[in-house]
Amino acid sequence: MHQHKNEKLAEAIRTARALSNQTLIRPREAAAMLGISRKHLYDLADHPDFPERIHVSDRVVAWRVRDLEEWINSRSHTDASKKQGGSHE
């Protein structure tokens, strides 16, 4: 089962990278791209540092692939800084 989730994530990432920077992806694909549940995606969407939702219609939201990738990259830099920590003098 764990392997199946990894395959779905890998496919979502390949698909997202093949799309243009302005391409919008729906919550299912956005969650798969981030490796999280849709519920977690919506929880993150309430945070000010998370990419803005695009309201396609009254009941349809999406995210720009480019915005999600930039958020992922910013998190990678933040996480690396935290792991390095301060000096222990």
C-alpha positions in Angstrom: 0.0 0.0 0.0 2.8 2.4 0.9 4.4 1.7 -2.5 1.1 2.6 -4.3 1.0 6.0 -2.6 4.6 6.7 -3.6 3.8 5.8 -7.2 0.8 8.1 -7.2 2.9 10.9 -5.7 5.6 10.4 -8.3 3.1 10.4 -11.1 1.5 13.6 -9.7 4.9 15.3 -9.6 5.8 14.2 -13.1 2.5 15.5 -14.4 2.9 18.8 -12.5 6.4 19.4 -13.8 5.3 18.7 -17.3 2.7 21.5 -17.1 3.3 25.2 -17.7 4.0 27.5 -14.9 0.5 29.0 -15.1 -1.2 25.7 -15.0 -3.8 25.2 -12.3 -4.2 22.0 -10.5 -7.2 20.9 -8.4 -7.0 19.9 -4.7 -6.5 16.2 -5.4 -3.4 16.8 -7.6 -2.1 19.6 -5.3 -2.3 17.3 -2.3 -0.6 14.5 -4.2 2.1 16.8 -5.3 2.8 17.8 -1.7 2.4 14.2 -0.4 -0.4 15.2 2.0 -4.2 14.6 2.4 -6.7 17.0 0.9 -7.8 17.9 4.5 -4.2 18.9 5.3 -4.0 20.9 2.1 -7.0 22.9 3.1 -5.6 23.4 6.6 -2.4 24.7 5.1 -4.3 26.9 2.8 -5.5 28.9 5.8 -1.9 29.9 6.6 -0.7 33.2 5.3 2.5 31.8 3.9 0.8 29.1 1.8 0.0 29.9 -1.9 -3.3 31.5 -2.6 -6.2 29.5 -3.8 -7.6 30.4 -7.2 -11.4 30.4 -7.3 -12.2 29.0 -10.7 -15.9 29.1 -9.9 -18.2 29.2 -6.9 -17.4 25.6 -6.0 -14.1 25.0 -7.7 -10.7 26.0 -6.4 -7.2 25.3 -7.7 -3.6 26.3 -7.1 -0.9 27.3 -9.6 1.8 24.6 -10.0 4.5 27.4 -9.9 3.2 28.8 -6.6 3.2 25.3 -5.0 6.7 24.6 -6.3 8.0 28.0 -4.9 6.4 27.2 -1.6 8.1 23.8 -1.5 11.4 25.3 -2.3 11.0 28.0 0.4 10.1 25.3 2.9 13.3 23.3 2.0 15.4 26.4 2.7 13.6 27.1 6.0 13.9 23.4 7.1 17.6 23.3 6.2 18.2 26.5 8.3 16.4 24.9 11.3 18.5 21.7 11.0 21.7 23.7 11.0 20.6 25.5 14.2 22.7 28.1 16.0 26.2 27.8 17.1 26.8 25.9 20.3 29.4 28.0 22.0 
